[in-house]
Amino acid sequence: MDQLKEKFKALATIKAQELKTIAKEYGEVQLDTVNAGQIIGGMRGIKAMLWDTSSLDAEEGIRFRGYSIPELREKLPKFEGGKEPLPEGLFWLMLVDEIPTQEEVEWLSKEWASRANVEEQVFKTLDSLPIDTHPMTQFTIGVMAMQSSSIFAKKYDEGMNRNDYWDAMYEDSMNLIAKLPRVAAYIYRRSFHGGNHIAPNPDLDWAGNFAHMLGIDHPDFRSLMRLYMTIHADHEGGNASAHTVHLVGSTLSDAYLSFAGGMNSLAGPLHGLANQEVIKWIFNMIESLGTNTPTKDQLRTYINETLASGQVVPGYGHAVLRRPDPRFMAQKEFAHEYISDDPTVQIVWDLFEVVPEVLGALGKVKNPWPNVDAHSGALLVHYGFTEYSYYTVLFGVSRALGVLAQLCWDRAYGLSLERPKSVTSDWLKSAVSSN
């Protein structure tokens, strides 16, 4: 170990232990408008951000402009003959606070199709990357490669009136949302199918066309993509990716730069990458147990072994929710209707019974229930979509709907540059000791 690293290690060991002591013994000590635990613990629960498109309730889960997920599945327009809501309708709702008509949603589908052409230089940029580059890295680079077409950036350089910021942001957001499925599908086919790309079908809806370009043309998979894109679209502003988009956007960065920042945040293991961790954990369990039809006792043993090794059970627990995630339940209902005999789906359902029991018995977990990630992988695997390193890209395409709708509102409201006040660990230690 070099001398600089040695000094850092020695100091960090002392300071980290000091912070742990402060969090344990003085976490509830009030310091100005927050307590010590909130300063150390990631600002958890501090109400300091405006976000209109959705809100998160600990008991009822996510609500989009006041509507729950079951209400959205009932009220939002659907593809002809389909049962799942069209994500175009949710974007309309988040942007203008009204449930759209069938005609309005069909207009939006066509409008996005008319804006969906992706410049050739974007594909050339992606093709310059090593083929084994993580799909989320490729996705962020693809978004950045489109930034040169930003209307907001161009008009800002020309001296745009601040009252028109929202207009340019709207155009960028519409263009970016329209192009994302094409870029995302290109990454999938490039990474896992030898570059055998599939041309878009402009006659399909936004999510249906995405499924088509991925190469999984089963009508039920298109329905799944409509549901998936809807339930992953937003999760109030405090989650890491949404907050990052808002933070970068507050500097007057355009939609492309802001969204790319959010996608780098989504790629973290504690956020969007969790959806690939769930199915990987299930696959490892199946291999370890030697069966894809394990008993509940086998599941219970494997869960305890996971916890004993210092790992978590991925897909369980949530920072806010205190009941099963309604997004999990929506996917469970989908599976009941279409693929109830799938063995991986059955494992997910058995885990739904066993994991909360095991975690609850530990007495350390406030919410032992599954979140959205606990089910999505099993649905995708059923339709042959087994490349789980790509799953977070699907999440990212969906999340664009909520964060970009809100970014339009950030510009319309003229929200300020986000600039919280930071403190040093020495200040914190002094402050708690004086209370």
TAUR-V733384 format. One record per residue. N is the residue number from 0. PSI is psi in degrees with one decimal (999 if undefined). NEAR is the number of other C-alpha atoms within 12 Angstrom. D_CENTER is the distance of its C-alpha to the mean C-alpha in Angstrom with 1 decimal. Layout:
# TAUR-V733384
((N & PSI & NEAR & D_CENTER) (N & PSI & NEAR & D_CENTER))
This chain:
# TAUR-V733384
((0 & 130.3 & 9 & 38.1) (1 & 166.3 & 8 & 39.1) (2 & -35.1 & 9 & 40.6) (3 & -43.2 & 10 & 37.7) (4 & -38.4 & 11 & 35.2) (5 & -44.2 & 12 & 37.7) (6 & -41.3 & 13 & 38.1) (7 & -46.0 & 15 & 34.3) (8 & -44.4 & 15 & 34.0) (9 & -45.5 & 15 & 36.9) (10 & -42.6 & 14 & 35.7) (11 & -36.9 & 15 & 32.1) (12 & -43.3 & 14 & 33.3) (13 & -48.1 & 15 & 35.4) (14 & -37.0 & 19 & 32.9) (15 & -39.9 & 19 & 30.0) (16 & -36.6 & 16 & 32.4) (17 & -42.9 & 22 & 33.5) (18 & -40.0 & 28 & 29.9) (19 & -40.7 & 20 & 29.6) (20 & -43.7 & 20 & 32.9) (21 & -45.4 & 30 & 32.0) (22 & -38.5 & 25 & 28.8) (23 & -43.6 & 18 & 30.9) (24 & -24.3 & 18 & 34.0) (25 & 16.5 & 27 & 33.1) (26 & -30.9 & 26 & 29.5) (27 & 0.2 & 20 & 30.7) (28 & 124.8 & 24 & 33.1) (29 & 129.3 & 19 & 32.4) (30 & 104.1 & 23 & 32.3) (31 & -117.0 & 15 & 32.5) (32 & -1.7 & 15 & 29.6) (33 & 169.0 & 23 & 27.5) (34 & 170.0 & 27 & 28.5) (35 & -37.4 & 36 & 28.6) (36 & -34.9 & 27 & 25.9) (37 & -34.2 & 25 & 23.3) (38 & -43.4 & 33 & 24.4) (39 & -34.6 & 27 & 24.0) (40 & 35.4 & 20 & 20.9) (41 & 27.1 & 18 & 18.2) (42 & 27.0 & 23 & 19.4) (43 & 124.4 & 19 & 18.1) (44 & 1.6 & 21 & 19.1) (45 & 122.6 & 18 & 20.7) (46 & 100.0 & 14 & 20.8) (47 & 30.8 & 16 & 20.9) (48 & 136.9 & 27 & 18.5) (49 & 126.7 & 26 & 18.8) (50 & 110.4 & 34 & 16.0) (51 & -28.2 & 31 & 17.4) (52 & -27.5 & 38 & 14.9) (53 & 163.9 & 37 & 13.7) (54 & 157.6 & 30 & 14.8) (55 & 121.9 & 32 & 14.2) (56 & 135.7 & 25 & 17.4) (57 & -30.2 & 20 & 18.1) (58 & -40.3 & 19 & 20.1) (59 & -10.0 & 23 & 18.9) (60 & -159.3 & 34 & 15.1) (61 & 139.2 & 38 & 13.1) (62 & 131.2 & 34 & 15.5) (63 & 111.2 & 44 & 15.1) (64 & 37.7 & 31 & 18.3) (65 & -11.7 & 25 & 19.9) (66 & 132.2 & 28 & 19.2) (67 & 167.7 & 29 & 17.8) (68 & -44.0 & 38 & 16.0) (69 & -37.2 & 29 & 19.5) (70 & -38.5 & 22 & 21.0) (71 & -40.9 & 35 & 18.7) (72 & -26.3 & 33 & 19.5) (73 & -41.8 & 20 & 23.1) (74 & -30.0 & 23 & 23.4) (75 & 145.3 & 37 & 21.3) (76 & 153.6 & 35 & 23.3) (77 & 160.4 & 35 & 23.0) (78 & 145.8 & 31 & 24.0) (79 & 121.6 & 18 & 27.7) (80 & -3.1 & 13 & 28.4) (81 & 168.1 & 23 & 24.8) (82 & -13.2 & 26 & 23.5) (83 & 149.9 & 41 & 19.8) (84 & 149.5 & 41 & 18.7) (85 & 128.5 & 49 & 18.2) (86 & -24.1 & 48 & 15.0) (87 & -38.9 & 47 & 17.6) (88 & -35.6 & 44 & 18.9) (89 & -40.9 & 50 & 15.9) (90 & -44.2 & 48 & 15.6) (91 & -45.8 & 34 & 19.3) (92 & -46.6 & 35 & 19.0) (93 & -33.3 & 40 & 16.5) (94 & -41.2 & 33 & 18.7) (95 & 9.7 & 19 & 22.1) (96 & 43.7 & 21 & 21.8) (97 & 145.5 & 22 & 23.6) (98 & 122.8 & 31 & 23.2) (99 & 162.9 & 28 & 24.3) (100 & 168.9 & 20 & 27.1) (101 & -41.2 & 21 & 27.1) (102 & -39.5 & 18 & 28.9) (103 & -39.2 & 23 & 26.5) (104 & -40.0 & 30 & 23.5) (105 & -36.3 & 27 & 25.7) (106 & -44.3 & 20 & 26.6) (107 & -39.3 & 30 & 22.9) (108 & -46.3 & 35 & 22.4) (109 & -37.0 & 23 & 25.6) (110 & -44.7 & 25 & 24.7) (111 & -38.5 & 34 & 21.5) (112 & -35.9 & 33 & 23.6) (113 & -18.7 & 23 & 26.2) (114 & 5.1 & 25 & 23.9) (115 & -1.7 & 30 & 22.2) (116 & 129.6 & 27 & 24.7) (117 & 133.3 & 32 & 23.4) (118 & 143.8 & 22 & 25.9) (119 & -31.3 & 16 & 27.6) (120 & -24.3 & 21 & 27.1) (121 & -45.4 & 31 & 23.3) (122 & -36.7 & 29 & 24.1) (123 & -38.7 & 20 & 26.8) (124 & -45.8 & 23 & 24.6) (125 & -40.5 & 37 & 22.3) (126 & -15.6 & 25 & 25.4) (127 & -11.0 & 18 & 26.7) (128 & 149.2 & 21 & 24.1) (129 & 143.1 & 15 & 25.1) (130 & -24.8 & 20 & 24.0) (131 & 10.5 & 20 & 22.4) (132 & 134.6 & 22 & 20.1) (133 & 137.0 & 28 & 16.6) (134 & -35.0 & 39 & 14.6) (135 & -34.1 & 40 & 11.9) (136 & -43.7 & 33 & 15.0) (137 & -39.8 & 39 & 16.5) (138 & -46.2 & 47 & 13.6) (139 & -41.5 & 37 & 13.8) (140 & -39.2 & 33 & 17.5) (141 & -41.5 & 41 & 17.6) (142 & -45.1 & 48 & 16.0) (143 & -33.9 & 32 & 18.5) (144 & -21.3 & 30 & 21.3) (145 & -8.2 & 36 & 20.9) (146 & -26.1 & 31 & 21.3) (147 & -15.9 & 22 & 25.1) (148 & 9.1 & 28 & 25.0) (149 & 123.6 & 29 & 23.5) (150 & -39.5 & 30 & 25.7) (151 & -47.4 & 36 & 24.8) (152 & -42.3 & 26 & 25.8) (153 & -48.4 & 19 & 28.9) (154 & -32.1 & 22 & 30.0) (155 & -42.8 & 22 & 29.4) (156 & -27.6 & 14 & 31.7) (157 & -5.0 & 11 & 34.2) (158 & 42.5 & 13 & 34.4) (159 & 140.4 & 18 & 32.3) (160 & 135.0 & 16 & 33.1) (161 & -24.7 & 20 & 30.3) (162 & -14.1 & 15 & 30.7) (163 & 5.2 & 21 & 29.4) (164 & -41.0 & 34 & 26.2) (165 & -36.1 & 34 & 24.2) (166 & -47.9 & 25 & 25.9) (167 & -36.3 & 32 & 25.0) (168 & -38.8 & 42 & 21.3) (169 & -47.0 & 30 & 21.3) (170 & -44.8 & 30 & 22.8) (171 & -42.5 & 39 & 20.5) (172 & -43.8 & 42 & 17.4) (173 & -43.8 & 36 & 19.1) (174 & -43.5 & 36 & 20.1) (175 & -46.1 & 45 & 16.8) (176 & -41.0 & 48 & 15.0) (177 & -36.3 & 38 & 18.2) (178 & -22.8 & 39 & 18.2) (179 & -44.4 & 46 & 14.7) (180 & -36.6 & 46 & 15.4) (181 & -46.7 & 44 & 18.7) (182 & -44.5 & 48 & 17.5) (183 & -42.4 & 45 & 14.8) (184 & -37.0 & 41 & 17.5) (185 & -42.7 & 41 & 20.0) (186 & -42.4 & 47 & 18.1) (187 & -49.7 & 42 & 17.9) (188 & -33.4 & 31 & 21.6) (189 & -42.9 & 33 & 22.6) (190 & -33.6 & 30 & 21.2) (191 & -7.3 & 25 & 22.1) (192 & 34.5 & 19 & 24.8) (193 & 22.7 & 15 & 27.2) (194 & 17.4 & 19 & 26.2) (195 & 85.0 & 17 & 27.4) (196 & 156.1 & 23 & 25.5) (197 & 125.8 & 27 & 25.5) (198 & 146.0 & 23 & 26.4) (199 & 155.3 & 31 & 24.4) (200 & 100.7 & 26 & 26.0) (201 & -9.7 & 25 & 26.2) (202 & -10.7 & 21 & 27.5) (203 & 161.9 & 28 & 24.3) (204 & 172.2 & 41 & 21.5) (205 & -52.8 & 49 & 18.3) (206 & -37.2 & 49 & 16.3) (207 & -39.8 & 42 & 19.7) (208 & -36.1 & 40 & 20.5) (209 & -48.2 & 46 & 17.4) (210 & -41.8 & 40 & 18.4) (211 & -46.5 & 32 & 21.9) (212 & -27.0 & 35 & 21.2) (213 & -26.2 & 41 & 19.3) (214 & 12.8 & 30 & 22.7) (215 & 92.4 & 28 & 22.0) (216 & 13.7 & 24 & 24.2) (217 & 131.4 & 22 & 24.6) (218 & -33.0 & 25 & 24.5) (219 & -32.3 & 27 & 22.6) (220 & -35.7 & 34 & 19.8) (221 & -40.4 & 36 & 19.6) (222 & -41.0 & 41 & 19.4) (223 & -42.6 & 45 & 16.6) (224 & -36.2 & 47 & 14.6) (225 & -42.6 & 41 & 15.5) (226 & -46.6 & 48 & 14.3) (227 & -48.3 & 44 & 11.0) (228 & -27.7 & 43 & 10.3) (229 & -49.8 & 48 & 11.6) (230 & -17.5 & 47 & 10.0) (231 & 4.2 & 48 & 6.2) (232 & -30.3 & 44 & 7.5) (233 & 160.2 & 45 & 7.6) (234 & 50.3 & 45 & 8.1) (235 & 175.8 & 35 & 11.0) (236 & -9.9 & 37 & 11.5) (237 & -16.0 & 31 & 11.9) (238 & 158.4 & 36 & 8.5) (239 & -45.4 & 31 & 8.7) (240 & -41.8 & 39 & 6.8) (241 & -43.8 & 44 & 8.3) (242 & -37.6 & 35 & 11.4) (243 & -43.6 & 31 & 11.8) (244 & -45.0 & 44 & 11.9) (245 & -44.0 & 44 & 14.3) (246 & -50.5 & 37 & 16.3) (247 & -41.4 & 31 & 16.9) (248 & -28.9 & 38 & 17.6) (249 & -15.0 & 30 & 20.1) (250 & 2.6 & 22 & 22.2) (251 & 22.6 & 31 & 22.7) (252 & 152.4 & 33 & 20.7) (253 & 179.5 & 45 & 20.0) (254 & -36.1 & 50 & 16.9) (255 & -48.7 & 43 & 16.7) (256 & -40.9 & 39 & 17.2) (257 & -46.2 & 41 & 14.8) (258 & -38.9 & 48 & 11.9) (259 & -39.8 & 43 & 12.8) (260 & -43.6 & 35 & 12.8) (261 & -35.7 & 41 & 9.2) (262 & -33.4 & 42 & 8.4) (263 & -34.5 & 35 & 10.8) (264 & -41.4 & 31 & 9.2) (265 & -28.4 & 38 & 5.8) (266 & -4.0 & 34 & 8.7) (267 & 145.8 & 22 & 10.2) (268 & -26.8 & 22 & 11.4) (269 & 1.8 & 25 & 10.7) (270 & -116.2 & 31 & 6.9) (271 & -27.8 & 41 & 4.9) (272 & -12.0 & 35 & 8.5) (273 & -28.6 & 36 & 9.5) (274 & -30.9 & 43 & 9.2) (275 & -28.0 & 40 & 11.9) (276 & -33.2 & 35 & 13.8) (277 & -54.0 & 37 & 14.4) (278 & -31.2 & 37 & 16.1) (279 & -41.0 & 28 & 17.9) (280 & -41.3 & 32 & 19.2) (281 & -44.1 & 40 & 20.5) (282 & -42.4 & 27 & 22.1) (283 & -37.5 & 18 & 23.7) (284 & -44.8 & 29 & 25.0) (285 & -42.7 & 22 & 26.5) (286 & -41.6 & 15 & 28.2) (287 & -40.4 & 18 & 29.5) (288 & -19.3 & 20 & 30.8) (289 & 22.4 & 14 & 32.2) (290 & 146.9 & 18 & 31.1) (291 & 11.4 & 22 & 28.3) (292 & 60.2 & 25 & 29.9) (293 & 152.0 & 26 & 30.0) (294 & 166.0 & 22 & 31.7) (295 & -31.2 & 22 & 30.1) (296 & -39.4 & 18 & 32.4) (297 & -41.2 & 24 & 31.1) (298 & -44.8 & 34 & 27.5) (299 & -42.7 & 27 & 28.7) (300 & -44.4 & 21 & 30.5) (301 & -38.3 & 30 & 27.7) (302 & -46.7 & 31 & 25.3) (303 & -37.0 & 23 & 28.0) (304 & -38.8 & 18 & 28.6) (305 & -47.1 & 23 & 24.9) (306 & -38.1 & 18 & 25.2) (307 & -25.3 & 13 & 28.6) (308 & 2.7 & 11 & 27.5) (309 & 9.5 & 10 & 25.3) (310 & 167.4 & 14 & 22.0) (311 & 162.4 & 26 & 19.5) (312 & 108.3 & 41 & 18.7) (313 & 143.7 & 36 & 15.1) (314 & -1.7 & 40 & 13.1) (315 & 139.8 & 41 & 15.5) (316 & 145.6 & 31 & 15.6) (317 & 143.4 & 31 & 13.4) (318 & -27.3 & 31 & 14.2) (319 & -46.8 & 28 & 15.1) (320 & 141.7 & 29 & 15.7) (321 & 13.6 & 24 & 19.2) (322 & 169.0 & 27 & 19.2) (323 & 136.7 & 36 & 17.5) (324 & 124.4 & 41 & 14.1) (325 & -25.1 & 36 & 15.1) (326 & -35.8 & 38 & 12.1) (327 & -45.6 & 38 & 13.8) (328 & -35.3 & 30 & 17.1) (329 & -40.7 & 36 & 16.4) (330 & -34.7 & 44 & 15.6) (331 & -41.0 & 36 & 18.7) (332 & -40.9 & 26 & 20.8) (333 & -46.0 & 31 & 19.8) (334 & -39.3 & 34 & 21.0) (335 & -37.4 & 18 & 24.1) (336 & -36.5 & 18 & 25.1) (337 & -33.9 & 22 & 24.5) (338 & 44.9 & 24 & 24.5) (339 & -16.3 & 21 & 25.8) (340 & 6.8 & 18 & 28.1) (341 & 129.7 & 22 & 25.6) (342 & -35.9 & 24 & 26.2) (343 & -38.2 & 36 & 22.7) (344 & -39.6 & 34 & 21.6) (345 & -36.9 & 28 & 24.6) (346 & -43.7 & 37 & 23.5) (347 & -42.3 & 45 & 20.2) (348 & -39.1 & 34 & 22.4) (349 & -38.6 & 27 & 24.9) (350 & -35.0 & 38 & 22.4) (351 & -29.7 & 33 & 21.3) (352 & -37.8 & 24 & 25.0) (353 & -43.5 & 29 & 25.7) (354 & -48.8 & 39 & 22.9) (355 & -35.0 & 31 & 23.1) (356 & -45.6 & 24 & 26.9) (357 & -47.3 & 31 & 26.8) (358 & -39.6 & 28 & 24.4) (359 & -35.3 & 18 & 26.3) (360 & -22.4 & 15 & 29.5) (361 & -25.5 & 16 & 28.5) (362 & 14.6 & 12 & 28.4) (363 & -5.4 & 12 & 25.8) (364 & 119.3 & 23 & 22.5) (365 & -36.3 & 21 & 21.9) (366 & 97.6 & 29 & 19.4) (367 & 11.2 & 35 & 20.2) (368 & 162.2 & 39 & 18.3) (369 & 149.0 & 40 & 15.5) (370 & -172.4 & 41 & 11.9) (371 & -32.1 & 42 & 9.7) (372 & -19.5 & 48 & 9.6) (373 & -19.2 & 46 & 13.4) (374 & -27.6 & 45 & 14.3) (375 & -39.9 & 47 & 12.2) (376 & -39.8 & 45 & 13.9) (377 & -36.4 & 43 & 17.3) (378 & -44.1 & 46 & 17.0) (379 & -41.6 & 38 & 16.2) (380 & -38.1 & 29 & 19.0) (381 & -36.1 & 28 & 21.4) (382 & 15.6 & 30 & 21.3) (383 & 7.4 & 17 & 21.9) (384 & 80.2 & 31 & 18.5) (385 & -6.4 & 23 & 19.0) (386 & 82.3 & 30 & 17.6) (387 & -16.7 & 34 & 14.8) (388 & -13.1 & 33 & 14.2) (389 & -14.1 & 41 & 12.9) (390 & -35.5 & 42 & 10.3) (391 & -25.3 & 44 & 7.3) (392 & -41.4 & 44 & 8.9) (393 & -44.9 & 50 & 8.7) (394 & -44.5 & 45 & 4.9) (395 & -42.2 & 47 & 5.8) (396 & -43.9 & 47 & 8.8) (397 & -45.5 & 44 & 7.6) (398 & -21.3 & 43 & 5.6) (399 & -34.4 & 49 & 9.0) (400 & -48.0 & 48 & 10.9) (401 & -46.6 & 50 & 10.2) (402 & -31.7 & 52 & 10.2) (403 & -32.8 & 51 & 13.2) (404 & -43.7 & 47 & 15.0) (405 & -34.4 & 49 & 15.0) (406 & -34.5 & 51 & 16.1) (407 & -40.6 & 42 & 19.0) (408 & -36.5 & 31 & 19.9) (409 & -42.3 & 38 & 19.8) (410 & -40.6 & 33 & 22.4) (411 & -38.3 & 21 & 24.3) (412 & -18.9 & 19 & 24.6) (413 & 39.4 & 22 & 25.6) (414 & 150.7 & 25 & 23.5) (415 & 163.9 & 19 & 24.7) (416 & 128.3 & 17 & 23.6) (417 & 124.7 & 21 & 21.6) (418 & 76.8 & 14 & 23.9) (419 & 159.7 & 13 & 23.9) (420 & 128.8 & 11 & 27.0) (421 & 160.1 & 13 & 26.8) (422 & 159.1 & 16 & 29.5) (423 & 161.9 & 15 & 31.0) (424 & -31.3 & 23 & 31.3) (425 & -40.7 & 16 & 35.0) (426 & -44.2 & 17 & 34.7) (427 & -44.4 & 32 & 32.6) (428 & -42.6 & 29 & 35.2) (429 & -41.0 & 18 & 38.0) (430 & -43.4 & 21 & 36.4) (431 & -31.7 & 28 & 35.8) (432 & -21.2 & 18 & 39.3) (433 & -3.5 & 12 & 41.0) (434 & 999 & 17 & 39.6))
